[in-house]
Amino acid sequence: MNKYLCLLILSMLAACAPTSVDMVESLQPTEAHHVAELLPPAWTETPTSARISTSTSTAAVTVEPTTVTPDSMMIPTTPDPNAAQVLFVKKGECTVMSVSSSGGGAVPVTLTNPEDCAAVKISPDGKQVAYFGETEKSTIFLANVDGSEEMTLAQLQHFEIEDLLMPVLDVIWSPNGEWLAVASESAYLVGYGDLYLFDLSGNREMEYVALGPIDPYSSPWVSWSPDDQWLSYYCLISYMGSEPDSIPIAQRLSDSHYNVINHFDGFFPGNHLEWSSDSKSLAIIFEMIPFSLSGDELPQDQQAMTIAALSGGEVTEHKFVLLPKLGKVDGWGVWDARFGIRWAPNGNTFLALQQQSRTLSVLNLDGTLLNEVISLPSEPLEAGWSPDGQWIYVIMSEGSLEIVRPDGTDHLFLAEDVAPGSIVWK
């Protein structure tokens, strides 16, 4: 039987390619499946013909910001029956809750809580949950959202040491719910992580694909494109025995083709990777302008967002958009690069976070400031958009779920004790 072939050749750039693997018994949810042969493709660097363009707008526009404070937050008691439902996981528990986007109080959806559960992720359609154990940290489970029909999807085991189980770091659903990405500690090297993709559709010959090695400190570990065709993550690459670099890559599922994304000096691993709503662009905020890009066209003391445009599986352009220069925070840029951006569903604007004032702001695609939405009392755990773009949601550091209109009006409290990474709108 072939053992896990991937992740061992860390000095080669092809280390981040998928690998054909035979299933060890502990990874087999069923006995009748096998893994299709997936040959690792050659490493594809960003093409030398890729264009690098810049937007040099200084964002010097006159804005009358609508800054909403928590004192003006409303707590609705009567929900609108026509409003969308928001599902979330209760912090510290494995209970799925539901609350109307018009308020009115959260109610439990889960009727039977799992006996062993560390963290729960709700499927995009709100019908299933995936989780891994608190005691059995290497075991991945699936169940209906009400807790019924629990099954063991897989147990991650070292490929040589039978009793050595590999702890799961996180599980991440693909947007259409057909794939489940699982990040774990590496079965091969200390300080590395492994990444597996489990096929939940039953429409393909393969049962899972092994990717990696990933950077285990770059949470969230995987970012899916909205069309389910690409995923991005930080891959650990070691050049000729040197210390490994954490490099962002975008990988296409259909043929395993992948590209390096924005590996410039001055880049800090772990900054949020955000796909555009049309799945054609991937955006990252730099802490400051990379040294190799500073010059007459790009000021050295202003932050930029870089957008990698993908077409036909290749990065065809790197566009650098200057962000509003509102000061510095201890030598760093004003915009929180680890928070990154959140594209609006219409793709015309994006959400970003000012570090010092903790102000969520909406910006235009050219980097100009459209509106300061809300000033937060503490750093948020998570923020994003409703699917229709009518609301911005925020999970505060203490776990409260709040929503606000993009223009800063209608600031509503929805629920408390909300776990980050668990929001699903229905």
N, C-alpha and C positions, 0 to 999 in steps of 0.2 A: 504494500500500500504506500502510495506517495504520502509524505508528511507535508506539513505546511512549508511550501517552497518559498513563499514571499516573505519579505522582511529580513532575509538573511544577508542579502547582497547590498549592504547599506552604502558601500562606497560607489555603487553604480547609480546613475541618475534614473535608471528604470526601476528603482526600488519602490516607487509609488504606483506602479502599474498593478492591475489586478492579477492574481495568480490562480492557476488551476490547482485545485486541491481535492483530495479524497476526504470524505467525511470520516472523522473519528467517531466512534460509537456514541460518545457523550454529546456530539453535536447533531445527532440525527433525531429530529422530531418524529419521523416515520421511517419505516424500513424499506420503502419501495422507491425512494428518490435517489438520484445520482447527480453529480455536478458536471455540467457541460464544460468542455475544454475551452479555456479562454487564454489565448497566447498573449503574453505581455507585449504591448506595442513599443516601438522605439520612442525614446524620449523626444518630446517636441518642445523646443524652446519657443518663446515668443518670436515670430518671424522678424528677420532683420528689416523686412520691407514694411513692417507695421509702422503706422504713422503716429507721431507724438504731437499732439496739438494742445494748445493752452487757451483757457478763457482768462483773460487778464483783467476782468472787471474787478474793481476795488470794492464793489458792493457799497459805494457811497450813496445810498438812497435815503430819502427822508421817510422815516417810519414812525407812525404813532402806535407804539406797541400796546396790545391789549394784555396786560399782565393780571392774571387772576390769582388771588391768594386763597389758602385753605379756609380763611374766615368766611368767604362768600360761598363755600360749597353747600349745595343742597342735598338733603337726604330724603328722597321721595319714599312715600309709604304705600302708594297705590300704583301697581304696575299697569302699563298699557298692554292689553291683550294682543295687540298687533305688533308690538316691538320685538326685535330680535332677542334670542336667548343667548346668554354667555355662559359657557361651561368652564369650570376651573377645578383644580385639585386643592383641597383644604390643606394648608401648611401643617406639616408635622404628622399628617395622617395620609391615608390612601383612599380618601372618600372624594368622589366626584360630586360637585355641587353645580346647581344651575340658578342663574339670576336673570331677571329681565333687564335689558339695557335701559329700561325706563325706571328701574329701581323696584323697591317693594320687598326686598329680603331674599336671601338665598335659601334654597331647599336642597336636600340631599337627593342625588340620583342613584348612587351606589346603595344597594340594599344589603349586600353581603360583602364586608371588607375582607381582603385577603389576609391570611394568617401571617405571611412573611412578605413584607413589602418595604422597600427603601424609597422608591420614587416612581411616580405614575405619570405617563404621558397619554393623552387622549387622542384618538385617531381623528383625522380631519373631518370625517362625517359625523363624529360624536357618538359612534355606535360601539367602539371597542376601546380598550386600554391595553397598553404594554407597560410592563414594570419589571424590575429585578429585585431580588430578595435582600432583606436587611441582614439575615443570617446567612442565607445561601447567595452571597454577593455575585456569584458567577452564573446564576440561573436566571433566564429570561422567561417571563410568563406573558400569556395573552388571556384576555377575558372579555366578556361583554361589559358594557359600561355600568350595568347594574350589579356586576360582580359574578354573574352566572357563567357557566361553561368555561371555567378556568382550565388552561392547558399549559404544559411546559413546551416552549418553543425550542430552547436549546440550553446547553450548559457548556460554558467555555472552559476547556481543559488544556493543559500544557501538552504539546505534541509528543513529548517523550516521557515526562514524569506523570504517571497515571494519577497520582493523588494530588497533584498540584493544580488547583483551579485558579482561573484568572478573573479577578474582580472586575465587574462591569462599572464603567464610569457614567454612562448615559445611554438612553435609547431615544431615537429621533425618527418620527414618521416622515415619509415622503408626502408631498401635498396631495397626491391622489390615493394615498393609503396602500399602495401596492408593495412598497418597500419599507423595511425597518432597518435603519442604520444603528449599529451597536458599537460604541466606543468602549474599549477595555484597556486595562494595563497590559503591557506587552508580555507575551509568553516567551520572549527571546532576549530582550535587553532591558536592563534597569534604566529608567528615565525615558523610555519610549512608550508609545501606545499602539494598539492594533485597532483596525476598523473593519467591521464586517457588514455586508448588506444581505439581509434575508428577504427572499422573494415570498411575499404573502399572497400573491395572486393565484398561484398554481398554474399559470399560463406559460411558464418557461421551464426548460429542462433542468436548469440549475436550481439548487435549493439555497445556496448562499455563495457570495463572492468575498474573498479576502482582499482588502486594500491596506494601504499604509506604507511605512510606519508613520503614525500621526504624532503630533506634539501633544502630550497629555496635559499640558498646562494652558492650552489655547481654547478653553471653553467659551462659547459653544463649539463643539468639535466638528459639526457638519452644518453646512448651509445648503439647502436644496433650492434649485431654480423652480419657479412657480409651475413650469410645464413638466416637471419631473424628469427632464432629460439630462440635467447636469447636477453635479454636486461639487461643492468647494470645501477644502479643508487645508490645514497646515501640515505639510509633509516634512518629516525630518530627513535631511540629506547630509551625508558625510562625504566630503571631497578628499580622496586620497588619505584617509585616516585622520583628517582634521576634526575638530569639534563640529557636531552637526548643526546645520542651519535650519531654521523653521521657515519654510517657504510656502506661501499660499499658492494653491493650484486649483484649476477648474477641470473637472473630468466628466466626459460624456459617457453615459451609461451604454448607449447603443453599440459602440465599438471600442470603448475603453480609451479613446483618444483624450489627451489632456495637455494643458498649457500652463506654463509658469505665469503667475499674475503679479506684476508690479514688484519684482524683487530688486529694489533700489536701496542704496545706502540711506540711512536715516529712517528706515522702516522698522517698526516695532512689532514683532510677532504677537498674535493674539488680538489685534485690532479687528473689529467686527467686519465680516464679509457680507455684503448685502446685494442680492440679485434684484434687478429691475423687474417691474411687473410683466414685461414682455419677454423676460428670460434672455435678453440679448446683451445685457451689460452687467458688470460686477463692480461695485464701488467700495473703496476703502478710504478712510481719512488718515492722513499722516499727522504725527504729532507736530512736526514742523516741515518746511520744504526740504526735501532730500538735498544733500550737498551737491550731488552730481547734476542736479537740475537747476540749481540757483544760478542766476546770471542777470543779464540785462532785461530779459523778458519776465523773469520770475523773481519777485523780491525775496530776500533771504529771511525776513522776519514775519512772514505771513503763512498761515496754514493753507493747505490745499486738499481737495478731495480728488483722487484719481479714479477714473472710470475706464475700465477695460471693455472694449466692444468686441463681441464674438460673432463671427459669421462663418458658416461652413466648417465649424470646428476649430477655427483659428482666431487668435487675437489679432484683429486688423487695425486697432487704434488704441492708444493710451491718451486719454484726454485729461488734462489737469485743470481743475476748476478752483480758483481762489475763493476762500471763505471770508466772510466779514472779519475785518481786523478790529476786534473789540478790546484788545489788551492782551496781557500774558498772565499765566498762572505759574509762579515759581519757575520761570524760564520755559514753560511749556505753552503750547497754543491754548486758546480759549475754548476750542471745540473738543469735546471728549472723544478721542479716537477709539477707545475701547467700546464705547456705546455705538460709535459709527453713525450711520444714517438709517432711516427707515423710509423706503420709497412709498409715496402715496399710491393707492391702487390705480389712479389715472396716469401715473408716470410723469406728471408735470411738475411735481413739487416733492420735497422730502423733509423728513423730521430729523433734527439734530439737537444735541444737548450742550449748552454752555456750562463749562466745568465749575467756575467760581460761583456764579449766581444760581446754578442748577435750574436754568431756564430752558424749557423745551421750546424750540423755535421751528417755524416752517420757512424753508428757503426755496427759491426758484432754482431751476436747473443751471442757471449761469452763476449761482453762488450768491445772488443778492438776497437780502433778508426780506421776507414777505410779512412775517408776523411773529411776535413773541407771544406764545400761547399761554404759558403758565409758569410761574416761579414756584419751585418745589421747596419744602422745608428741609429735605434731605435728598441724597442721591437715590434715584429710582432703581429698583431691581430690574425693571423691564418697562418698555413702552412700545406702542405700535399703533396701527390703524385698524378700524373696523373694515370688513371687506368692501363696503360701499363707500369708504372714505369720508363718511359723515361724522365719525367720532375718532378721537385719539384716546387710547386707554393707557393708564399708568398703574403699575404695581409699586407702591411705596415701600420704603425700607422696613416698615413695621408690618407690611403685608396687606395693607388696604388696597382695594381695587377701585379706581376712580376713572371717570371718563369726562371729556371736555370737547367742545366743538373746536375745529381747527382755527376759528377766529377768536377763541378764548372765552366764548359764552357757554352757558349751560353746564357748569361744573357740577357733576353729580357723584355722590358716593354710592357704590354698588354693594360692596362686600368687604369683609375683613378676613384675615388669616388665609390669604391667597398665596399659593406656591408659584414662584416664577417659572416660566416655560410651560405653563399648563393651559393657557387661554385658547379656547376654541369658540368662534362665533357661529351661531346657527340661525 
